[in-house]
């Protein structure tokens, strides 16, 4: 799994946990607060400092997501991770091998 797939999987895991009724409301407030901080005009490091100003936003978002995951019930997190893993495996199995497909098409 490359870095982009890992980020997408983490986003999907967070999304699924946010809508899972088994995850406590208090845990769900953590990523919400992190997202609100990103859009807040109040920053620890001002955003006009290009590059550096966005680091605190990204760092807080990552910390919020990881904290949310730790506050969520472990069995629920494991269940959703397994579902994402199975989904990724199913997608990989659906990939068509072009040369084999063309060969089959030629042979009827």
Gaussian input, Z-matrix of N, CA and C with variables (Angstrom, degrees):
# hf/3-21g

backbone

0 1
 N
 C     1     B1
 C     2     B2     1     A1
 N     3     B3     2     A2     1     D1
 C     4     B4     3     A3     2     D2
 C     5     B5     4     A4     3     D3
 N     6     B6     5     A5     4     D4
 C     7     B7     6     A6     5     D5
 C     8     B8     7     A7     6     D6
 N     9     B9     8     A8     7     D7
 C    10    B10     9     A9     8     D8
 C    11    B11    10    A10     9     D9
 N    12    B12    11    A11    10    D10
 C    13    B13    12    A12    11    D11
 C    14    B14    13    A13    12    D12
 N    15    B15    14    A14    13    D13
 C    16    B16    15    A15    14    D14
 C    17    B17    16    A16    15    D15
 N    18    B18    17    A17    16    D16
 C    19    B19    18    A18    17    D17
 C    20    B20    19    A19    18    D18
 N    21    B21    20    A20    19    D19
 C    22    B22    21    A21    20    D20
 C    23    B23    22    A22    21    D21
 N    24    B24    23    A23    22    D22
 C    25    B25    24    A24    23    D23
 C    26    B26    25    A25    24    D24
 N    27    B27    26    A26    25    D25
 C    28    B28    27    A27    26    D26
 C    29    B29    28    A28    27    D27
 N    30    B30    29    A29    28    D28
 C    31    B31    30    A30    29    D29
 C    32    B32    31    A31    30    D30
 N    33    B33    32    A32    31    D31
 C    34    B34    33    A33    32    D32
 C    35    B35    34    A34    33    D33
 N    36    B36    35    A35    34    D34
 C    37    B37    36    A36    35    D35
 C    38    B38    37    A37    36    D36
 N    39    B39    38    A38    37    D37
 C    40    B40    39    A39    38    D38
 C    41    B41    40    A40    39    D39
 N    42    B42    41    A41    40    D40
 C    43    B43    42    A42    41    D41
 C    44    B44    43    A43    42    D42
 N    45    B45    44    A44    43    D43
 C    46    B46    45    A45    44    D44
 C    47    B47    46    A46    45    D45
 N    48    B48    47    A47    46    D46
 C    49    B49    48    A48    47    D47
 C    50    B50    49    A49    48    D48
 N    51    B51    50    A50    49    D49
 C    52    B52    51    A51    50    D50
 C    53    B53    52    A52    51    D51
 N    54    B54    53    A53    52    D52
 C    55    B55    54    A54    53    D53
 C    56    B56    55    A55    54    D54
 N    57    B57    56    A56    55    D55
 C    58    B58    57    A57    56    D56
 C    59    B59    58    A58    57    D57
 N    60    B60    59    A59    58    D58
 C    61    B61    60    A60    59    D59
 C    62    B62    61    A61    60    D60
 N    63    B63    62    A62    61    D61
 C    64    B64    63    A63    62    D62
 C    65    B65    64    A64    63    D63
 N    66    B66    65    A65    64    D64
 C    67    B67    66    A66    65    D65
 C    68    B68    67    A67    66    D66
 N    69    B69    68    A68    67    D67
 C    70    B70    69    A69    68    D68
 C    71    B71    70    A70    69    D69
 N    72    B72    71    A71    70    D70
 C    73    B73    72    A72    71    D71
 C    74    B74    73    A73    72    D72
 N    75    B75    74    A74    73    D73
 C    76    B76    75    A75    74    D74
 C    77    B77    76    A76    75    D75
 N    78    B78    77    A77    76    D76
 C    79    B79    78    A78    77    D77
 C    80    B80    79    A79    78    D78
 N    81    B81    80    A80    79    D79
 C    82    B82    81    A81    80    D80
 C    83    B83    82    A82    81    D81
 N    84    B84    83    A83    82    D82
 C    85    B85    84    A84    83    D83
 C    86    B86    85    A85    84    D84
 N    87    B87    86    A86    85    D85
 C    88    B88    87    A87    86    D86
 C    89    B89    88    A88    87    D87
 N    90    B90    89    A89    88    D88
 C    91    B91    90    A90    89    D89
 C    92    B92    91    A91    90    D90
 N    93    B93    92    A92    91    D91
 C    94    B94    93    A93    92    D92
 C    95    B95    94    A94    93    D93
 N    96    B96    95    A95    94    D94
 C    97    B97    96    A96    95    D95
 C    98    B98    97    A97    96    D96
 N    99    B99    98    A98    97    D97
 C   100   B100    99    A99    98    D98
 C   101   B101   100   A100    99    D99
 N   102   B102   101   A101   100   D100
 C   103   B103   102   A102   101   D101
 C   104   B104   103   A103   102   D102
 N   105   B105   104   A104   103   D103
 C   106   B106   105   A105   104   D104
 C   107   B107   106   A106   105   D105
 N   108   B108   107   A107   106   D106
 C   109   B109   108   A108   107   D107
 C   110   B110   109   A109   108   D108
 N   111   B111   110   A110   109   D109
 C   112   B112   111   A111   110   D110
 C   113   B113   112   A112   111   D111
 N   114   B114   113   A113   112   D112
 C   115   B115   114   A114   113   D113
 C   116   B116   115   A115   114   D114
 N   117   B117   116   A116   115   D115
 C   118   B118   117   A117   116   D116
 C   119   B119   118   A118   117   D117
 N   120   B120   119   A119   118   D118
 C   121   B121   120   A120   119   D119
 C   122   B122   121   A121   120   D120
 N   123   B123   122   A122   121   D121
 C   124   B124   123   A123   122   D122
 C   125   B125   124   A124   123   D123
 N   126   B126   125   A125   124   D124
 C   127   B127   126   A126   125   D125
 C   128   B128   127   A127   126   D126
 N   129   B129   128   A128   127   D127
 C   130   B130   129   A129   128   D128
 C   131   B131   130   A130   129   D129
 N   132   B132   131   A131   130   D130
 C   133   B133   132   A132   131   D131
 C   134   B134   133   A133   132   D132
 N   135   B135   134   A134   133   D133
 C   136   B136   135   A135   134   D134
 C   137   B137   136   A136   135   D135
 N   138   B138   137   A137   136   D136
 C   139   B139   138   A138   137   D137
 C   140   B140   139   A139   138   D138
 N   141   B141   140   A140   139   D139
 C   142   B142   141   A141   140   D140
 C   143   B143   142   A142   141   D141
 N   144   B144   143   A143   142   D142
 C   145   B145   144   A144   143   D143
 C   146   B146   145   A145   144   D144
 N   147   B147   146   A146   145   D145
 C   148   B148   147   A147   146   D146
 C   149   B149   148   A148   147   D147
 N   150   B150   149   A149   148   D148
 C   151   B151   150   A150   149   D149
 C   152   B152   151   A151   150   D150
 N   153   B153   152   A152   151   D151
 C   154   B154   153   A153   152   D152
 C   155   B155   154   A154   153   D153
 N   156   B156   155   A155   154   D154
 C   157   B157   156   A156   155   D155
 C   158   B158   157   A157   156   D156
 N   159   B159   158   A158   157   D157
 C   160   B160   159   A159   158   D158
 C   161   B161   160   A160   159   D159
 N   162   B162   161   A161   160   D160
 C   163   B163   162   A162   161   D161
 C   164   B164   163   A163   162   D162
 N   165   B165   164   A164   163   D163
 C   166   B166   165   A165   164   D164
 C   167   B167   166   A166   165   D165
 N   168   B168   167   A167   166   D166
 C   169   B169   168   A168   167   D167
 C   170   B170   169   A169   168   D168
 N   171   B171   170   A170   169   D169
 C   172   B172   171   A171   170   D170
 C   173   B173   172   A172   171   D171
 N   174   B174   173   A173   172   D172
 C   175   B175   174   A174   173   D173
 C   176   B176   175   A175   174   D174
 N   177   B177   176   A176   175   D175
 C   178   B178   177   A177   176   D176
 C   179   B179   178   A178   177   D177
 N   180   B180   179   A179   178   D178
 C   181   B181   180   A180   179   D179
 C   182   B182   181   A181   180   D180
 N   183   B183   182   A182   181   D181
 C   184   B184   183   A183   182   D182
 C   185   B185   184   A184   183   D183
 N   186   B186   185   A185   184   D184
 C   187   B187   186   A186   185   D185
 C   188   B188   187   A187   186   D186
 N   189   B189   188   A188   187   D187
 C   190   B190   189   A189   188   D188
 C   191   B191   190   A190   189   D189
 N   192   B192   191   A191   190   D190
 C   193   B193   192   A192   191   D191
 C   194   B194   193   A193   192   D192
 N   195   B195   194   A194   193   D193
 C   196   B196   195   A195   194   D194
 C   197   B197   196   A196   195   D195
 N   198   B198   197   A197   196   D196
 C   199   B199   198   A198   197   D197
 C   200   B200   199   A199   198   D198
 N   201   B201   200   A200   199   D199
 C   202   B202   201   A201   200   D200
 C   203   B203   202   A202   201   D201
 N   204   B204   203   A203   202   D202
 C   205   B205   204   A204   203   D203
 C   206   B206   205   A205   204   D204
 N   207   B207   206   A206   205   D205
 C   208   B208   207   A207   206   D206
 C   209   B209   208   A208   207   D207
 N   210   B210   209   A209   208   D208
 C   211   B211   210   A210   209   D209
 C   212   B212   211   A211   210   D210
 N   213   B213   212   A212   211   D211
 C   214   B214   213   A213   212   D212
 C   215   B215   214   A214   213   D213
 N   216   B216   215   A215   214   D214
 C   217   B217   216   A216   215   D215
 C   218   B218   217   A217   216   D216
 N   219   B219   218   A218   217   D217
 C   220   B220   219   A219   218   D218
 C   221   B221   220   A220   219   D219
 N   222   B222   221   A221   220   D220
 C   223   B223   222   A222   221   D221
 C   224   B224   223   A223   222   D222
 N   225   B225   224   A224   223   D223
 C   226   B226   225   A225   224   D224
 C   227   B227   226   A226   225   D225
 N   228   B228   227   A227   226   D226
 C   229   B229   228   A228   227   D227
 C   230   B230   229   A229   228   D228
 N   231   B231   230   A230   229   D229
 C   232   B232   231   A231   230   D230
 C   233   B233   232   A232   231   D231
 N   234   B234   233   A233   232   D232
 C   235   B235   234   A234   233   D233
 C   236   B236   235   A235   234   D234
 N   237   B237   236   A236   235   D235
 C   238   B238   237   A237   236   D236
 C   239   B239   238   A238   237   D237
 N   240   B240   239   A239   238   D238
 C   241   B241   240   A240   239   D239
 C   242   B242   241   A241   240   D240
 N   243   B243   242   A242   241   D241
 C   244   B244   243   A243   242   D242
 C   245   B245   244   A244   243   D243
 N   246   B246   245   A245   244   D244
 C   247   B247   246   A246   245   D245
 C   248   B248   247   A247   246   D246
 N   249   B249   248   A248   247   D247
 C   250   B250   249   A249   248   D248
 C   251   B251   250   A250   249   D249
 N   252   B252   251   A251   250   D250
 C   253   B253   252   A252   251   D251
 C   254   B254   253   A253   252   D252
 N   255   B255   254   A254   253   D253
 C   256   B256   255   A255   254   D254
 C   257   B257   256   A256   255   D255
 N   258   B258   257   A257   256   D256
 C   259   B259   258   A258   257   D257
 C   260   B260   259   A259   258   D258
 N   261   B261   260   A260   259   D259
 C   262   B262   261   A261   260   D260
 C   263   B263   262   A262   261   D261
 N   264   B264   263   A263   262   D262
 C   265   B265   264   A264   263   D263
 C   266   B266   265   A265   264   D264
 N   267   B267   266   A266   265   D265
 C   268   B268   267   A267   266   D266
 C   269   B269   268   A268   267   D267
 N   270   B270   269   A269   268   D268
 C   271   B271   270   A270   269   D269
 C   272   B272   271   A271   270   D270
 N   273   B273   272   A272   271   D271
 C   274   B274   273   A273   272   D272
 C   275   B275   274   A274   273   D273
 N   276   B276   275   A275   274   D274
 C   277   B277   276   A276   275   D275
 C   278   B278   277   A277   276   D276
 N   279   B279   278   A278   277   D277
 C   280   B280   279   A279   278   D278
 C   281   B281   280   A280   279   D279
 N   282   B282   281   A281   280   D280
 C   283   B283   282   A282   281   D281
 C   284   B284   283   A283   282   D282
 N   285   B285   284   A284   283   D283
 C   286   B286   285   A285   284   D284
 C   287   B287   286   A286   285   D285
 N   288   B288   287   A287   286   D286
 C   289   B289   288   A288   287   D287
 C   290   B290   289   A289   288   D288
 N   291   B291   290   A290   289   D289
 C   292   B292   291   A291   290   D290
 C   293   B293   292   A292   291   D291
 N   294   B294   293   A293   292   D292
 C   295   B295   294   A294   293   D293
 C   296   B296   295   A295   294   D294
 N   297   B297   296   A296   295   D295
 C   298   B298   297   A297   296   D296
 C   299   B299   298   A298   297   D297
 N   300   B300   299   A299   298   D298
 C   301   B301   300   A300   299   D299
 C   302   B302   301   A301   300   D300
 N   303   B303   302   A302   301   D301
 C   304   B304   303   A303   302   D302
 C   305   B305   304   A304   303   D303
 N   306   B306   305   A305   304   D304
 C   307   B307   306   A306   305   D305
 C   308   B308   307   A307   306   D306
 N   309   B309   308   A308   307   D307
 C   310   B310   309   A309   308   D308
 C   311   B311   310   A310   309   D309
 N   312   B312   311   A311   310   D310
 C   313   B313   312   A312   311   D311
 C   314   B314   313   A313   312   D312
 N   315   B315   314   A314   313   D313
 C   316   B316   315   A315   314   D314
 C   317   B317   316   A316   315   D315
 N   318   B318   317   A317   316   D316
 C   319   B319   318   A318   317   D317
 C   320   B320   319   A319   318   D318
 N   321   B321   320   A320   319   D319
 C   322   B322   321   A321   320   D320
 C   323   B323   322   A322   321   D321

   B1=1.4495
   B2=1.5323
   B3=1.3212
   B4=1.4596
   B5=1.5328
   B6=1.3228
   B7=1.4667
   B8=1.5268
   B9=1.3166
   B10=1.4683
   B11=1.5248
   B12=1.3338
   B13=1.4704
   B14=1.5220
   B15=1.3402
   B16=1.4642
   B17=1.5277
   B18=1.3282
   B19=1.4701
   B20=1.5291
   B21=1.3304
   B22=1.4686
   B23=1.5238
   B24=1.3422
   B25=1.4669
   B26=1.5283
   B27=1.3381
   B28=1.4659
   B29=1.5250
   B30=1.3320
   B31=1.4635
   B32=1.5277
   B33=1.3436
   B34=1.4669
   B35=1.5267
   B36=1.3374
   B37=1.4645
   B38=1.5258
   B39=1.3234
   B40=1.4660
   B41=1.5263
   B42=1.3204
   B43=1.4684
   B44=1.5271
   B45=1.3310
   B46=1.4680
   B47=1.5324
   B48=1.3348
   B49=1.4633
   B50=1.5307
   B51=1.3299
   B52=1.4682
   B53=1.5271
   B54=1.3254
   B55=1.4633
   B56=1.5265
   B57=1.3365
   B58=1.4628
   B59=1.5260
   B60=1.3277
   B61=1.4706
   B62=1.5260
   B63=1.3254
   B64=1.4649
   B65=1.5241
   B66=1.3257
   B67=1.4644
   B68=1.5232
   B69=1.3472
   B70=1.4680
   B71=1.5349
   B72=1.3195
   B73=1.4710
   B74=1.5258
   B75=1.3257
   B76=1.4694
   B77=1.5250
   B78=1.3249
   B79=1.4656
   B80=1.5245
   B81=1.3126
   B82=1.4662
   B83=1.5327
   B84=1.3200
   B85=1.4640
   B86=1.5311
   B87=1.3323
   B88=1.4702
   B89=1.5347
   B90=1.3492
   B91=1.4694
   B92=1.5324
   B93=1.3251
   B94=1.4690
   B95=1.5289
   B96=1.3282
   B97=1.4665
   B98=1.5317
   B99=1.3261
   B100=1.4704
   B101=1.5274
   B102=1.3149
   B103=1.4712
   B104=1.5308
   B105=1.3253
   B106=1.4704
   B107=1.5284
   B108=1.3328
   B109=1.4653
   B110=1.5293
   B111=1.3273
   B112=1.4679
   B113=1.5279
   B114=1.3278
   B115=1.4625
   B116=1.5283
   B117=1.3147
   B118=1.4587
   B119=1.5329
   B120=1.3325
   B121=1.4701
   B122=1.5361
   B123=1.3292
   B124=1.4621
   B125=1.5268
   B126=1.3324
   B127=1.4624
   B128=1.5187
   B129=1.3306
   B130=1.4603
   B131=1.5266
   B132=1.3236
   B133=1.4665
   B134=1.5287
   B135=1.3305
   B136=1.4713
   B137=1.5291
   B138=1.3328
   B139=1.4622
   B140=1.5231
   B141=1.3346
   B142=1.4644
   B143=1.5268
   B144=1.3340
   B145=1.4633
   B146=1.5286
   B147=1.3094
   B148=1.4640
   B149=1.5265
   B150=1.3014
   B151=1.4626
   B152=1.5136
   B153=1.3120
   B154=1.4657
   B155=1.5228
   B156=1.3162
   B157=1.4620
   B158=1.5159
   B159=1.3187
   B160=1.4644
   B161=1.5277
   B162=1.3342
   B163=1.4674
   B164=1.5211
   B165=1.3306
   B166=1.4602
   B167=1.5221
   B168=1.3425
   B169=1.4691
   B170=1.5277
   B171=1.3178
   B172=1.4692
   B173=1.5240
   B174=1.3301
   B175=1.4696
   B176=1.5174
   B177=1.3239
   B178=1.4628
   B179=1.5268
   B180=1.3303
   B181=1.4654
   B182=1.5303
   B183=1.3282
   B184=1.4700
   B185=1.5249
   B186=1.3297
   B187=1.4671
   B188=1.5267
   B189=1.3264
   B190=1.4651
   B191=1.5156
   B192=1.3286
   B193=1.4694
   B194=1.5272
   B195=1.3298
   B196=1.4727
   B197=1.5360
   B198=1.3307
   B199=1.4651
   B200=1.5214
   B201=1.3215
   B202=1.4648
   B203=1.5278
   B204=1.3216
   B205=1.4650
   B206=1.5321
   B207=1.3344
   B208=1.4704
   B209=1.5258
   B210=1.3323
   B211=1.4630
   B212=1.5281
   B213=1.3283
   B214=1.4684
   B215=1.5231
   B216=1.3400
   B217=1.4637
   B218=1.5333
   B219=1.3298
   B220=1.4676
   B221=1.5241
   B222=1.3435
   B223=1.4689
   B224=1.5326
   B225=1.3220
   B226=1.4701
   B227=1.5313
   B228=1.3331
   B229=1.4671
   B230=1.5260
   B231=1.3366
   B232=1.4669
   B233=1.5273
   B234=1.3084
   B235=1.4703
   B236=1.5333
   B237=1.3244
   B238=1.4660
   B239=1.5303
   B240=1.3402
   B241=1.4763
   B242=1.5290
   B243=1.3178
   B244=1.4644
   B245=1.5258
   B246=1.3168
   B247=1.4688
   B248=1.5308
   B249=1.3306
   B250=1.4674
   B251=1.5246
   B252=1.3413
   B253=1.4624
   B254=1.5264
   B255=1.3394
   B256=1.4750
   B257=1.5255
   B258=1.3098
   B259=1.4664
   B260=1.5215
   B261=1.3379
   B262=1.4672
   B263=1.5277
   B264=1.3367
   B265=1.4683
   B266=1.5244
   B267=1.3265
   B268=1.4671
   B269=1.5251
   B270=1.3283
   B271=1.4634
   B272=1.5216
   B273=1.3382
   B274=1.4637
   B275=1.5246
   B276=1.3220
   B277=1.4657
   B278=1.5204
   B279=1.3238
   B280=1.4619
   B281=1.5258
   B282=1.3346
   B283=1.4605
   B284=1.5231
   B285=1.3168
   B286=1.4634
   B287=1.5180
   B288=1.3148
   B289=1.4528
   B290=1.5249
   B291=1.3219
   B292=1.4698
   B293=1.5247
   B294=1.3393
   B295=1.4643
   B296=1.5306
   B297=1.3201
   B298=1.4648
   B299=1.5234
   B300=1.3095
   B301=1.4572
   B302=1.5212
   B303=1.3426
   B304=1.4627
   B305=1.5246
   B306=1.3174
   B307=1.4679
   B308=1.5201
   B309=1.3127
   B310=1.4631
   B311=1.5287
   B312=1.3195
   B313=1.4584
   B314=1.5352
   B315=1.3369
   B316=1.4636
   B317=1.5256
   B318=1.3427
   B319=1.4620
   B320=1.5199
   B321=1.2972
   B322=1.4570
   B323=1.4543
   A1=107.73
   A2=115.60
   A3=118.69
   A4=110.46
   A5=115.56
   A6=120.51
   A7=112.28
   A8=116.92
   A9=119.81
   A10=110.44
   A11=116.75
   A12=120.24
   A13=110.64
   A14=117.12
   A15=120.71
   A16=110.91
   A17=117.17
   A18=121.08
   A19=110.05
   A20=116.52
   A21=120.49
   A22=110.44
   A23=116.84
   A24=120.30
   A25=111.24
   A26=117.18
   A27=120.20
   A28=110.33
   A29=116.81
   A30=120.71
   A31=110.44
   A32=116.91
   A33=120.54
   A34=111.37
   A35=116.83
   A36=120.47
   A37=109.95
   A38=116.40
   A39=120.32
   A40=110.59
   A41=116.54
   A42=121.65
   A43=110.46
   A44=117.06
   A45=120.85
   A46=111.10
   A47=116.83
   A48=120.15
   A49=111.50
   A50=116.91
   A51=120.16
   A52=111.71
   A53=117.36
   A54=120.79
   A55=113.13
   A56=116.55
   A57=120.38
   A58=108.45
   A59=116.25
   A60=121.31
   A61=112.94
   A62=117.19
   A63=120.32
   A64=112.48
   A65=117.28
   A66=121.79
   A67=107.98
   A68=117.61
   A69=120.34
   A70=112.50
   A71=114.44
   A72=121.58
   A73=110.60
   A74=117.36
   A75=119.87
   A76=110.90
   A77=117.43
   A78=120.66
   A79=110.12
   A80=117.06
   A81=121.38
   A82=111.98
   A83=117.04
   A84=120.26
   A85=112.10
   A86=117.28
   A87=120.76
   A88=112.07
   A89=120.08
   A90=117.44
   A91=112.91
   A92=116.77
   A93=119.39
   A94=109.55
   A95=116.30
   A96=120.61
   A97=110.91
   A98=117.04
   A99=120.32
   A100=110.95
   A101=117.20
   A102=120.74
   A103=109.98
   A104=117.03
   A105=119.89
   A106=111.04
   A107=117.03
   A108=120.79
   A109=110.68
   A110=116.42
   A111=119.97
   A112=110.60
   A113=116.96
   A114=120.77
   A115=113.12
   A116=116.38
   A117=120.74
   A118=110.18
   A119=117.09
   A120=119.14
   A121=112.14
   A122=116.83
   A123=121.26
   A124=108.43
   A125=116.63
   A126=122.22
   A127=110.19
   A128=115.85
   A129=119.94
   A130=109.59
   A131=115.56
   A132=122.16
   A133=106.35
   A134=118.31
   A135=120.12
   A136=112.60
   A137=115.96
   A138=121.54
   A139=113.29
   A140=118.29
   A141=118.58
   A142=111.65
   A143=117.80
   A144=121.02
   A145=106.80
   A146=116.35
   A147=121.89
   A148=111.87
   A149=115.03
   A150=121.47
   A151=111.25
   A152=116.42
   A153=120.72
   A154=110.60
   A155=116.62
   A156=121.24
   A157=113.57
   A158=116.94
   A159=120.29
   A160=111.93
   A161=117.42
   A162=120.13
   A163=112.33
   A164=117.73
   A165=118.63
   A166=110.82
   A167=117.10
   A168=120.26
   A169=110.78
   A170=116.08
   A171=120.62
   A172=110.49
   A173=116.31
   A174=120.28
   A175=112.46
   A176=116.10
   A177=119.84
   A178=111.21
   A179=117.07
   A180=120.59
   A181=110.71
   A182=117.08
   A183=120.88
   A184=110.19
   A185=116.94
   A186=120.51
   A187=110.86
   A188=116.83
   A189=120.56
   A190=112.42
   A191=116.19
   A192=120.10
   A193=110.60
   A194=116.83
   A195=119.83
   A196=111.10
   A197=116.82
   A198=120.47
   A199=110.29
   A200=116.86
   A201=122.20
   A202=110.49
   A203=116.03
   A204=120.23
   A205=110.78
   A206=117.30
   A207=120.52
   A208=111.91
   A209=117.70
   A210=121.39
   A211=112.62
   A212=116.39
   A213=121.13
   A214=109.22
   A215=117.75
   A216=120.16
   A217=111.08
   A218=116.13
   A219=121.87
   A220=112.36
   A221=117.09
   A222=119.06
   A223=111.32
   A224=117.05
   A225=120.63
   A226=109.60
   A227=116.32
   A228=120.61
   A229=109.70
   A230=116.81
   A231=120.85
   A232=111.16
   A233=116.84
   A234=121.31
   A235=111.30
   A236=116.09
   A237=119.78
   A238=111.64
   A239=116.97
   A240=119.71
   A241=110.74
   A242=116.68
   A243=121.19
   A244=110.41
   A245=117.41
   A246=120.69
   A247=110.46
   A248=117.06
   A249=120.40
   A250=110.96
   A251=116.60
   A252=120.57
   A253=110.51
   A254=116.43
   A255=120.34
   A256=110.81
   A257=116.53
   A258=120.62
   A259=110.55
   A260=116.29
   A261=120.56
   A262=110.21
   A263=117.60
   A264=121.06
   A265=110.58
   A266=117.29
   A267=121.01
   A268=111.14
   A269=116.59
   A270=120.09
   A271=110.63
   A272=116.58
   A273=120.32
   A274=110.52
   A275=117.31
   A276=120.99
   A277=111.45
   A278=117.26
   A279=121.23
   A280=113.35
   A281=116.95
   A282=120.27
   A283=108.80
   A284=116.08
   A285=121.38
   A286=109.04
   A287=115.49
   A288=120.95
   A289=107.01
   A290=116.93
   A291=121.42
   A292=113.82
   A293=120.62
   A294=118.49
   A295=112.39
   A296=118.34
   A297=120.86
   A298=110.14
   A299=117.47
   A300=121.74
   A301=110.27
   A302=116.94
   A303=120.40
   A304=110.94
   A305=116.97
   A306=121.27
   A307=110.44
   A308=116.08
   A309=120.40
   A310=110.26
   A311=116.43
   A312=121.07
   A313=110.44
   A314=117.38
   A315=120.94
   A316=111.60
   A317=116.35
   A318=121.12
   A319=112.62
   A320=117.42
   A321=120.39
   A322=113.23
   D1=129.84
   D2=178.97
   D3=-87.07
   D4=177.99
   D5=-174.98
   D6=-64.06
   D7=-38.70
   D8=-179.28
   D9=-65.14
   D10=-42.94
   D11=177.91
   D12=-63.31
   D13=-37.46
   D14=179.05
   D15=-64.48
   D16=-41.61
   D17=178.46
   D18=-65.14
   D19=-43.30
   D20=178.86
   D21=-62.78
   D22=-44.12
   D23=178.81
   D24=-62.38
   D25=-40.20
   D26=179.13
   D27=-64.88
   D28=-41.47
   D29=176.92
   D30=-61.83
   D31=-46.31
   D32=-179.87
   D33=-63.52
   D34=-39.74
   D35=177.53
   D36=-61.69
   D37=-46.86
   D38=179.54
   D39=-61.37
   D40=-43.50
   D41=179.50
   D42=-59.71
   D43=-47.79
   D44=-178.58
   D45=-65.00
   D46=-39.86
   D47=179.14
   D48=-66.68
   D49=-34.84
   D50=179.56
   D51=-61.55
   D52=-30.81
   D53=-177.17
   D54=-103.22
   D55=6.41
   D56=177.78
   D57=-87.64
   D58=125.38
   D59=-176.75
   D60=-69.14
   D61=-15.06
   D62=-179.63
   D63=-81.32
   D64=-10.49
   D65=178.94
   D66=-90.46
   D67=128.37
   D68=-177.45
   D69=-62.71
   D70=148.19
   D71=178.59
   D72=-58.91
   D73=-38.86
   D74=-178.67
   D75=-60.54
   D76=-36.73
   D77=177.35
   D78=-67.86
   D79=-37.68
   D80=-177.76
   D81=-68.35
   D82=-21.44
   D83=179.08
   D84=-70.97
   D85=-24.48
   D86=-176.63
   D87=-64.25
   D88=-55.15
   D89=179.03
   D90=-67.33
   D91=-28.91
   D92=176.69
   D93=-63.75
   D94=-44.23
   D95=178.31
   D96=-63.63
   D97=-38.21
   D98=179.11
   D99=-64.30
   D100=-42.24
   D101=178.99
   D102=-67.48
   D103=-40.57
   D104=177.76
   D105=-61.87
   D106=-37.08
   D107=178.26
   D108=-61.76
   D109=-39.87
   D110=-179.41
   D111=-60.00
   D112=-39.75
   D113=-177.84
   D114=-89.70
   D115=-3.91
   D116=-179.82
   D117=-74.03
   D118=143.66
   D119=176.80
   D120=-73.49
   D121=-12.55
   D122=179.67
   D123=-93.63
   D124=122.52
   D125=-179.47
   D126=-130.32
   D127=151.45
   D128=172.60
   D129=-67.96
   D130=-42.00
   D131=176.11
   D132=-120.97
   D133=121.40
   D134=-176.88
   D135=-58.25
   D136=140.52
   D137=-177.49
   D138=-70.33
   D139=-17.04
   D140=-179.88
   D141=-70.82
   D142=-14.06
   D143=171.91
   D144=-81.61
   D145=89.86
   D146=-171.60
   D147=-53.76
   D148=133.46
   D149=-179.80
   D150=86.36
   D151=-60.93
   D152=-178.38
   D153=-69.37
   D154=-38.92
   D155=-178.56
   D156=-63.83
   D157=-28.73
   D158=-179.50
   D159=-86.08
   D160=-16.76
   D161=-178.20
   D162=-62.09
   D163=-40.61
   D164=179.68
   D165=-66.15
   D166=-35.62
   D167=177.41
   D168=-63.61
   D169=-48.69
   D170=-179.17
   D171=-64.72
   D172=-43.84
   D173=179.85
   D174=-61.18
   D175=-43.03
   D176=179.63
   D177=-67.70
   D178=-37.97
   D179=177.73
   D180=-63.64
   D181=-45.58
   D182=178.76
   D183=-62.80
   D184=-45.34
   D185=178.96
   D186=-62.42
   D187=-39.82
   D188=178.74
   D189=-63.99
   D190=-42.49
   D191=179.97
   D192=-66.53
   D193=-43.39
   D194=179.60
   D195=-66.08
   D196=-39.95
   D197=177.68
   D198=-63.86
   D199=-42.56
   D200=176.99
   D201=-58.49
   D202=-44.54
   D203=179.37
   D204=-63.18
   D205=-40.48
   D206=179.18
   D207=-69.14
   D208=-31.28
   D209=-179.84
   D210=-80.26
   D211=-16.36
   D212=179.19
   D213=-79.78
   D214=149.10
   D215=178.48
   D216=-57.40
   D217=131.62
   D218=-174.97
   D219=-57.71
   D220=-39.04
   D221=-178.04
   D222=-68.75
   D223=-31.61
   D224=178.25
   D225=-70.87
   D226=-43.20
   D227=177.56
   D228=-61.09
   D229=-45.51
   D230=-179.92
   D231=-62.03
   D232=-40.13
   D233=179.12
   D234=-61.67
   D235=-45.36
   D236=-179.76
   D237=-70.62
   D238=-37.07
   D239=176.51
   D240=-61.69
   D241=-42.48
   D242=179.38
   D243=-64.26
   D244=-40.99
   D245=178.18
   D246=-62.93
   D247=-40.19
   D248=177.40
   D249=-66.42
   D250=-39.72
   D251=178.61
   D252=-63.04
   D253=-44.23
   D254=178.71
   D255=-63.73
   D256=-40.18
   D257=179.11
   D258=-62.04
   D259=-43.62
   D260=179.32
   D261=-64.49
   D262=-39.31
   D263=178.52
   D264=-66.47
   D265=-40.03
   D266=177.89
   D267=-64.08
   D268=-39.79
   D269=178.31
   D270=-64.19
   D271=-39.68
   D272=179.30
   D273=-65.75
   D274=-35.76
   D275=179.67
   D276=-71.27
   D277=-23.97
   D278=-179.46
   D279=-80.25
   D280=-9.67
   D281=-179.19
   D282=-66.54
   D283=130.69
   D284=-178.09
   D285=-89.18
   D286=130.57
   D287=174.87
   D288=-80.97
   D289=104.99
   D290=-171.41
   D291=-56.51
   D292=-47.74
   D293=-179.63
   D294=-60.81
   D295=-40.50
   D296=179.36
   D297=-66.89
   D298=-37.70
   D299=179.14
   D300=-65.20
   D301=-43.27
   D302=179.18
   D303=-65.86
   D304=-39.01
   D305=178.72
   D306=-63.06
   D307=-43.15
   D308=179.09
   D309=-64.33
   D310=-37.60
   D311=-179.93
   D312=-66.01
   D313=-39.22
   D314=179.50
   D315=-67.47
   D316=-38.28
   D317=-176.11
   D318=-83.75
   D319=-6.56
   D320=174.77
   D321=93.30

